[in-house]
Amino acid sequence: MRQKMAKPTKYIFVTGGVTSSLGKGIISASLAKLLQARGYHVTIQKLDPYINVDPGTLNPYEHGECYVTEDGAETDLDLGHYERFLGVPTSQANNITTGRIYQTVIDKERRGDYLGKTVQVIPHITDEIKRRIKLLGSRYKYDFVITEIGGTVGDIESLPYIESVRQLKWEMGDTNSLVIHLTLVPFLAASGELKTKHTQHSVKVLLENGIQPNILVLRTEHELGDELRKKVALFCNVDYSAVIQSIDVSTIYEVPILMQKEKLDVTVLKKLGMSYEVQPDLSPWKKFLKRLQHPKCEVKIGLIGKYVELPDAYISITESFKHAGAVNNCHVNLILIHSEDIDESNYQNILRDLNGILVAPGFGDRGIEGKILAAKYARENNTPFLGICLGLQCAVIEFARHKLGLKKAHSTEMEMKTPHPVIDLMEDQKAVTEKGGTMRLGSYSCLLKESTKAYKAYGVKEITERHRHRYEFNDRYQKSFEKAGMIASGINPDNGLVEIMEISSHKWYVGVQFHPEYRSNVLNPHPLFIDFIKASIS
């Protein structure tokens, strides 16, 4: 009897035109959510056209948050959206950069893998891009791999990716691949009209590169009428049913519901010859959305950071507050406060109206004293406090200075010659000279002490959390801290590193060396954020 052949993975490519920041990542994640809700096995990957190998060395002002996967990859922030929507971990294979592509090709050339041939963009760079795109589908047997291409069609740096998509579509055929193109339909207030010319020109650029989009998603501030949709379909050579409206919404979590109403998933499934009989079950999602949009109370949480001018620098934290707020039927009014604006003369006035304080992650000494003062205020005023990574370290420094009497206590990151290095460089980091990809990265285990705030929040004794740091709590000071009331409530079982510090006598004062925000998603909000908001409400 002939063995039944497995169905091939379907590849969906998402491109953008007219302008950046239209929401390709959210559209990709929303489509993936709809397909997942129908029972399909789906993943999403991001192709980033910058030459950095990864965003780990990028200033947050350049590219927003650097997201970290369980396997320790420093990736684009869109992977955070993918995980928050799907609730499925991503990996290094889900983020491809031009830098990584060229590094791989050059390494192969140096080894002689190309047998003396002239190494060129076509075929060598495009072949490596295609190999990386297909790797996910072949390795993990996904039904769908959605590939988001960063940048805008027409950008020089995106051309190798567009060419790779053109080749893949030719190789795979129309039943195994399709292209979704996201564009802008602006509204001209002076004439009171929506204009489609931008979309037409964007599709024209895509056609010049050999790609006919199968589906158009049009970002708009106003409803698109039937006539406008027909016009776009006619001039861009797509089916009327393949012109999808993506109107502005109050929260990104409405987008899957809107895309379901627009039948984006049905259109995709029809074009790829897949079954669409099973209706997606979005009832848990809708329940979350209802709680998010109709809260019963409100709390003011101060986020103390030094990149607050760019909210994307803390995108995983802000989204985690939304998830945890919904669980508590509470609207979290997040107040972004620049740590450089906080000093001894004003910190009490700035922080006094807050129901809770979060000191955010970061690197370097800029604004560090403002973060330390925020930790001091929270401790002295019994205000619920959550410190993440550098936030934990600031809490430790503050406690050492004002409770242990170590006035010059500091981190050796900020002050190499401090007489009291309560935060010090990790032992395995002391020989590291290169910056990229060399921190303690990815998921590590942590054992929780029973009868602590951390244990109460998690409800289990052993957890795993993601890390991104070089400096740690100096355990030479642990006994002094615990004697004074700040205990190590979480310890790594393999190396004894302190992962969580908390003040037992305080209402809710917890600092963590890891990044809990990376694990929070819509249907599984992070327990620390849930408990922190609960304490802030009460």
C-alpha positions in Angstrom: 0.0 0.0 0.0 1.4 3.4 -1.0 2.3 5.6 2.0 0.3 8.8 2.2 2.5 11.8 1.6 2.5 14.6 4.1 1.1 17.9 2.8 3.7 20.5 2.0 4.1 23.6 4.2 2.3 26.6 2.8 4.3 29.9 2.8 2.7 33.3 3.2 4.9 36.4 2.6 3.9 39.8 4.1 5.3 42.9 2.5 4.7 46.6 3.1 4.5 49.7 0.9 4.1 53.4 1.0 5.4 53.9 4.6 6.9 52.0 7.5 5.1 51.2 10.8 1.8 50.2 9.1 1.6 47.1 11.2 2.9 44.2 9.2 3.8 42.4 12.4 0.3 42.8 13.8 -1.4 41.7 10.6 1.0 38.7 10.4 0.3 37.8 14.0 -3.5 38.2 13.6 -3.6 36.0 10.5 -1.5 33.4 12.4 -3.9 33.6 15.3 -6.9 33.0 13.0 -5.3 30.0 11.3 -4.2 28.6 14.7 -7.7 28.9 16.0 -8.8 26.8 13.1 -6.5 24.0 14.3 -3.5 24.7 12.0 0.1 24.6 13.1 1.5 28.0 12.4 4.7 30.0 13.0 5.9 33.5 11.9 9.4 34.7 11.0 10.8 38.2 10.5 13.3 39.2 7.8 15.2 42.3 8.9 17.1 44.2 6.2 19.7 45.8 8.5 23.4 44.6 8.5 23.5 44.1 12.3 23.8 40.4 13.0 21.0 40.9 15.5 19.5 43.9 17.4 21.4 43.0 20.6 23.9 45.9 20.1 21.3 48.4 18.9 20.4 51.3 21.1 16.6 51.1 21.9 16.2 54.5 20.4 17.3 53.0 17.1 15.0 50.0 16.9 12.9 49.7 20.0 13.0 46.7 22.4 15.4 43.8 21.8 13.3 40.7 22.4 14.9 37.5 23.7 13.7 34.0 22.8 14.0 30.9 25.0 17.0 29.6 23.1 18.9 32.9 23.8 18.5 34.7 20.5 18.3 38.5 20.6 15.7 39.4 18.1 13.3 42.0 16.6 10.5 43.2 18.8 7.9 41.8 16.4 8.8 38.3 17.7 7.3 39.5 21.0 4.0 40.2 19.2 4.1 36.8 17.5 4.5 35.1 20.9 1.9 37.3 22.6 -0.7 36.5 20.0 0.1 32.8 19.4 1.3 31.8 22.9 4.0 29.6 21.2 7.7 30.2 21.7 9.9 31.4 18.8 13.6 30.8 18.3 16.7 32.0 16.5 15.2 30.6 13.3 12.3 33.0 13.4 14.5 36.1 12.9 16.8 36.6 10.0 18.9 39.7 9.4 21.0 40.8 6.4 24.0 40.7 8.7 23.5 37.1 9.6 22.9 36.1 5.9 26.1 37.8 4.8 28.1 36.5 7.7 27.0 32.9 6.8 27.8 33.4 3.1 31.2 35.0 3.8 32.1 32.2 6.3 31.2 29.6 3.6 33.4 31.5 1.1 36.3 31.6 3.5 36.0 27.8 3.9 36.0 27.3 0.2 32.5 25.9 0.1 31.8 27.7 -3.2 34.7 25.9 -4.9 36.3 29.1 -6.3 33.1 30.6 -7.8 32.5 34.3 -7.7 30.2 34.9 -4.8 27.3 37.2 -5.7 24.0 38.5 -4.4 22.2 36.2 -6.9 22.4 33.3 -6.4 24.4 33.0 -3.2 22.8 35.6 -0.9 19.3 34.8 -2.2 19.9 31.1 -1.9 20.9 31.5 1.8 17.8 33.6 2.4 15.6 31.0 0.8 17.3 28.2 2.8 16.5 30.2 6.0 12.9 30.8 5.1 12.3 27.1 4.3 14.2 25.9 7.3 11.3 26.4 9.7 8.8 24.5 7.6 11.0 21.6 6.9 12.4 21.3 10.5 9.1 21.6 12.5 6.5 20.5 9.9 4.3 23.6 10.2 1.1 23.8 8.1 1.9 27.5 7.5 5.0 29.7 7.8 4.2 33.4 7.6 7.2 35.5 6.7 7.2 39.2 7.4 9.7 41.2 5.4 10.9 44.3 7.2 11.1 47.7 5.6 9.2 49.0 2.6 9.0 47.7 -1.0 11.4 49.8 -3.0 14.1 50.1 -0.3 17.5 49.1 -1.6 18.3 47.0 1.4 15.1 44.9 1.0 15.7 44.0 -2.7 17.5 40.6 -2.0 14.5 39.5 0.2 12.0 40.6 -2.5 14.0 38.7 -5.1 14.1 35.6 -2.9 10.3 35.7 -2.5 9.9 36.0 -6.3 12.1 32.9 -6.7 10.3 31.0 -4.0 6.9 31.7 -5.5 8.1 30.4 -8.8 9.5 27.3 -7.2 6.6 26.5 -4.9 3.7 27.5 -7.2 0.5 29.4 -6.5 -1.1 26.7 -4.3 1.8 26.6 -1.8 2.7 30.3 -1.5 1.1 33.7 -1.7 2.0 37.3 -1.0 0.0 39.7 1.2 0.9 43.4 0.6 0.1 46.0 3.2 -0.3 49.6 2.1 -1.8 52.9 3.2 -4.9 54.6 2.0 -4.6 58.1 3.3 -7.6 60.5 4.0 -7.2 64.0 2.6 -9.2 66.2 4.9 -9.2 69.2 2.5 -11.1 67.2 -0.2 -12.8 64.7 2.2 -11.5 61.7 0.1 -9.6 58.5 0.6 -6.8 58.2 -1.9 -5.7 54.9 -3.5 -2.8 56.2 -5.7 -0.2 55.3 -3.0 -1.4 51.7 -3.1 -1.4 51.6 -6.9 2.2 52.9 -7.0 3.3 50.5 -4.2 1.9 47.5 -6.1 3.6 48.8 -9.3 6.9 48.7 -7.5 6.3 45.2 -6.4 5.3 44.2 -9.9 8.6 45.8 -11.2 10.3 43.3 -9.0 8.4 40.4 -10.5 5.8 39.9 -7.8 2.0 40.1 -8.2 0.5 40.3 -4.7 -2.4 37.9 -4.1 -4.0 39.9 -1.3 -4.0 43.6 -0.4 -4.5 44.8 3.2 -5.3 48.5 3.2 -4.6 50.5 6.4 -7.1 53.3 6.8 -8.6 55.8 9.2 -12.0 55.6 7.5 -14.3 52.9 6.2 -13.5 51.8 2.6 -16.6 51.7 0.4 -17.4 49.1 -2.2 -16.4 51.4 -5.0 -13.0 52.1 -3.6 -12.4 48.4 -3.1 -13.4 47.7 -6.7 -11.1 50.4 -7.9 -8.1 49.0 -6.0 -9.0 45.4 -7.2 -9.2 46.5 -10.8 -6.0 48.7 -10.9 -3.9 46.3 -8.8 -5.1 43.1 -10.5 -6.4 41.3 -7.5 -9.8 39.7 -6.6 -12.4 42.0 -5.0 -12.5 39.6 -2.1 -8.8 39.9 -1.7 -9.0 43.7 -0.9 -9.0 43.7 2.9 -9.7 46.7 5.1 -7.5 47.3 8.2 -9.1 50.2 9.9 -7.5 51.9 13.0 -8.5 50.4 16.3 -8.1 51.3 20.0 -5.9 48.2 20.7 -3.9 45.8 18.6 -5.8 42.9 20.2 -8.9 43.9 18.2 -7.1 43.2 14.9 -7.7 39.4 14.8 -11.4 40.0 15.3 -11.5 42.6 12.5 -9.5 40.3 10.2 -11.9 37.6 10.8 -14.8 39.9 9.8 -12.9 40.8 6.7 -12.4 37.0 6.0 -8.7 37.4 5.6 -8.1 33.8 6.8 -10.8 32.4 4.6 -9.3 34.2 1.5 -5.9 32.8 2.3 -7.2 29.3 2.8 -9.2 29.3 -0.4 -6.2 30.6 -2.4 -3.9 27.9 -1.0 -6.4 25.1 -1.4 -6.8 24.4 2.3 -10.0 23.6 4.3 -11.8 26.4 5.9 -14.8 24.5 7.2 -13.7 24.5 10.8 -14.6 27.8 12.4 -12.0 29.5 14.5 -12.7 29.5 18.3 -11.8 32.9 19.5 -14.0 32.9 22.6 -11.0 33.1 25.1 -9.6 36.0 23.0 -12.9 37.8 23.0 -13.3 37.3 26.8 -9.8 38.9 27.3 -10.8 41.7 25.0 -14.0 42.4 26.8 -12.2 42.6 30.2 -9.5 44.8 28.6 -12.0 47.3 27.2 -14.4 47.3 30.1 -12.3 47.5 33.3 -13.9 47.9 36.8 -11.1 50.0 38.3 -7.9 51.8 37.5 -4.4 52.0 38.9 -1.5 54.3 38.1 1.8 52.6 37.6 5.0 54.5 37.2 7.4 53.0 34.7 10.8 54.4 35.5 13.2 54.2 32.6 15.6 56.1 30.5 14.2 55.4 27.0 10.6 56.6 27.7 10.6 58.9 24.7 10.2 55.8 22.6 7.5 53.5 24.1 8.6 50.6 21.8 11.7 50.4 24.0 9.4 48.8 26.7 6.8 47.2 24.5 6.8 43.8 26.2 6.4 45.4 29.6 3.5 47.7 28.5 1.7 44.7 26.9 2.3 42.6 30.0 0.5 45.2 32.0 -2.5 45.0 29.6 -2.6 41.2 30.0 -2.4 41.4 33.8 -4.7 44.3 34.0 -7.4 42.4 32.2 -7.1 39.4 34.6 -7.7 41.9 37.5 -10.5 43.7 35.6 -8.4 46.8 35.9 -7.1 49.5 33.6 -3.4 50.1 34.1 -2.7 53.7 33.6 1.0 53.5 32.8 2.9 56.7 33.5 6.3 56.8 31.7 8.8 58.7 33.9 12.3 59.5 32.7 14.8 58.5 35.4 17.0 61.4 34.5 14.2 63.7 35.7 14.2 62.2 39.2 16.5 63.6 41.9 16.6 64.2 45.6 14.7 67.4 45.4 11.7 66.1 43.5 11.4 62.3 43.7 8.7 62.3 46.4 6.5 64.8 44.5 6.9 62.9 41.2 6.1 59.5 42.7 3.6 60.2 45.5 0.4 59.7 43.4 1.4 56.3 42.0 -0.2 53.0 43.1 2.8 51.0 42.0 6.3 51.5 40.7 8.2 49.5 38.1 11.9 50.2 37.5 12.7 49.1 34.0 15.8 47.3 32.5 18.6 49.1 30.9 22.4 49.5 30.5 24.9 52.1 31.6 24.9 54.8 34.3 22.7 57.4 32.7 19.7 58.0 34.9 20.8 55.3 37.4 20.4 57.5 40.5 16.8 58.4 39.5 16.0 54.6 39.4 17.7 54.1 42.8 15.6 56.9 44.3 12.4 55.3 42.8 13.3 52.1 44.6 13.9 54.0 47.8 10.6 55.8 47.6 8.7 52.5 47.0 10.5 50.8 49.9 10.0 53.6 52.4 6.3 54.3 51.4 5.1 50.7 51.2 4.3 51.2 47.5 4.2 48.0 45.5 7.4 47.7 43.5 8.7 45.5 40.7 12.3 45.8 39.5 13.3 44.0 36.3 17.0 43.2 35.6 18.7 46.6 36.2 15.6 47.4 38.3 16.5 44.6 40.7 20.1 45.9 40.8 18.9 49.4 41.6 16.8 48.1 44.5 19.8 46.1 45.8 22.1 49.2 45.6 19.5 51.4 47.4 19.0 48.8 50.2 22.7 48.5 50.7 23.2 52.3 50.9 20.2 53.1 53.2 19.6 49.9 55.2 23.1 48.3 55.5 24.9 51.6 55.8 27.1 51.0 52.8 27.0 54.6 51.5 29.2 53.9 48.5 27.6 50.7 47.5 27.2 50.4 43.7 27.4 48.1 40.7 30.8 47.7 39.1 29.1 48.4 35.8 28.6 52.0 36.9 31.5 52.4 39.4 34.5 50.0 38.8 36.2 51.0 42.1 33.2 50.9 44.4 34.3 49.6 47.9 31.0 47.7 48.1 30.3 45.9 44.8 26.8 44.6 45.7 26.3 44.1 42.0 29.2 42.6 40.1 30.2 41.2 36.7 29.3 37.5 36.3 32.3 35.2 36.6 31.8 33.8 33.1 31.6 37.3 31.6 35.0 38.5 32.8 36.9 37.2 29.9 34.3 38.4 27.3 35.5 41.3 25.0 32.9 41.3 22.2 29.5 42.8 22.9 27.1 41.0 20.5 25.4 37.9 21.7 27.7 37.4 24.7 25.5 38.1 27.7 23.7 35.5 29.7 20.8 34.9 27.3 17.8 32.7 27.2 15.8 30.5 29.6 17.3 29.3 32.9 15.7 27.5 35.9 15.0 29.2 39.2 14.0 27.5 42.5 11.6 29.6 44.7 11.5 29.7 48.5 8.2 28.8 49.9 6.2 31.4 51.8 7.6 34.2 49.8 5.8 36.7 47.5 7.4 35.1 44.4 6.3 31.7 45.4 2.8 32.9 46.1 2.6 34.6 42.7 3.8 31.6 40.7 2.2 28.8 42.8 5.1 26.4 42.0 8.5 25.8 43.3 10.5 25.7 40.1 10.2 28.1 37.2 12.1 29.0 34.0 12.6 32.6 32.9 14.5 34.4 30.2 17.6 36.4 30.9 19.6 39.2 29.2 22.4 40.5 31.5 26.1 40.6 32.4 26.0 41.7 36.0 24.5 39.9 39.0 23.8 40.2 42.8 27.1 39.6 44.6 26.2 36.7 47.0 29.1 37.7 49.4 26.5 40.2 50.7 23.6 37.8 50.9 23.7 37.1 54.6 23.8 40.9 55.4 20.9 41.6 53.2 18.8 38.8 54.6 19.6 39.8 58.1 18.3 43.3 57.3 15.1 42.0 55.7 15.8 41.7 52.0 15.8 38.0 51.1 16.9 35.9 48.1 13.6 34.2 47.3 14.7 32.7 43.9 18.0 30.9 43.3 19.4 29.3 40.1 19.8 25.6 41.0 22.8 25.0 38.8 25.1 27.9 39.7 23.6 29.4 42.8 23.0 32.8 41.2 20.4 35.0 43.0 17.4 35.5 40.6 14.8 37.2 42.9 15.2 39.5 45.9 12.2 40.7 47.9 11.5 42.5 51.2 9.4 40.3 53.5 7.9 43.1 55.6 6.8 45.2 52.6 3.4 45.0 51.0 4.8 43.9 47.7 8.5 44.6 46.9 10.1 42.2 44.4 13.1 42.5 42.1 14.0 39.9 39.4 17.2 39.5 37.5 15.3 37.9 34.6 12.7 39.4 32.2 9.2 38.2 33.0 7.7 40.4 30.3 9.1 38.1 27.6 6.8 35.2 28.8 3.5 37.1 29.1 0.9 36.6 26.4 -2.8 37.2 25.9 -4.1 33.9 27.2 -1.3 33.3 29.8 -0.5 36.6 31.5 2.6 36.5 33.6 1.9 35.7 37.3 4.3 38.4 38.7 2.6 41.1 36.7 -0.8 39.8 37.8 0.2 39.8 41.5 1.9 43.2 41.2 -1.3 44.7 39.8 -3.4 43.0 42.5 -1.2 44.5 45.2 -1.4 47.9 43.5 -5.2 47.8 43.4 -5.5 46.9 47.1 
